[in-house]
Amino acid sequence: MLKWSSTDGRIEAQFQSPLTDDPASTPINLKARLLRPYDSTTQDAIFLSGGPGISATELVDHPTLRPRFEPFAERFNFCVLDQRGTGGSGLSWPLDPQHFKSDISNAGVRESIRSQISQWQLDHPGVAEYVNPWNSARDVVFLAQSLRQPTLIAVSYGTHLAMAALKLNSASFGPAILLGFEGPDQTFKYPQTTEEYLEKIDPELPELIRRATGAVDPEEQFLFQWMLSTWYGLSTLAARMKPLCIAVLDGEFEPWTKAKAAFLRRTATKPAAFYLCDAGSHASPARAEAIHRQESVCCLGGTANFPFFDIELPRLPDWYREPLKSEHEMLVVTGAMDGFTPTSNYLESREWLPNSTHVEVDGAFHDDLLLSPKTSQVVQEYLG
């Protein structure tokens, strides 16, 4: 069992998991947190956050999100885990923003990220292969075996990690609650699906994006598309897409200048785990071929998967991307407007998951998977 200690009102535990598949390998330090004191009469649960690279122990303190976690804390010993490479766990390093160059041309953006990652690899030689979802899944199983068959609760990329943990050792877990759905071979997005979700937001939006892309400086067109590819699944940002395009087409470039600056600031400070985990998941040859074939039909091209076809980082073997075939009990909640972990991902996979229950929440974007009262209601009804 874990040893929980309280410091400044935060109930935390530090534990160690093997660095690699070899149980005798150097251990890595990991951090977990409870929202309330441990009660041996209460069922256990593990929460996996998204990103990748987002610290779960910090996420639960977000003033907007904390109320959404409280129902879980009331029902479970709700244990949130900082995955390896995030928050207070080992191998958690940010990329150096000094290596994100000021050149924001199409070529400059690509070079900035390559430069950041190359410098990180020089500063931390031989580490990149240890930060990937399969190794993180082993950490999750290791934690689960220190608890009592915990319910697995995950959101966004956390659902991808949850399925890897179930593939590794499903017997260690109780039911799974997946908010969003990202299967083993669904990390990279189909451009055609992206286009469909843009049309859901507004039927005019794809054509507006095409025209607005042509109106910005040619050296910044890729950056414009890439930024919008990170917006369309989020309710607050999706609402800004059409006004931004119209402003650009009217020759008003100040909104683009401000949005661009904010986007680059966020991009320059992403953690290494963001790139390492998604690069590790990558895509099967068949999915990669389909993605490249569709890029020309989407108004955002292939930017939703940038930079993962442009950088060289360790990839997990092909067996990792094989479907999860499991009779494990699970609830899958998807958002009808979520283009990042879309309903179609689940529909592609449901034949392999006979004991899964699926609910699509009308009008819910990706960020609504935690924020929406409708999502909370669905989960509470499932738990009974």
NORQUI-V958707 format. One line per field, one symbol per residue. psi: psi as a letter, one per 20 degrees, with the letter a starting at -180 (. if undefined). A space follows every 10 residues. Layout:
psi->???
This chain:
psi->qqopqppkip orpprqqqha hohjrpqppq prqqhrqpoi iqqqqppprb eripohhhhi iphhhghhhg hghhhrnoop poqpjqcjrr kopqqoihjo qiokrghhgg hggggghghg hhhmpjhhii nrhghhhhgg ggghiianmq popqqchhhg hghhhhhgnh iiqbqpoonr onahkjgpqp hhhgghhhhh gphigghggg ghgihrphij ggggggghii hiipghhhii gghggggghj joighggggg ggghgghijq qhhgggghhg gbqqhggggh ghhihiipij cjhijpkiii qoqpqqrhhh jqqooqjqpq pppqphjoig mrhhgghhih himhkqpppp opipagiihh hphggggggh hgh.
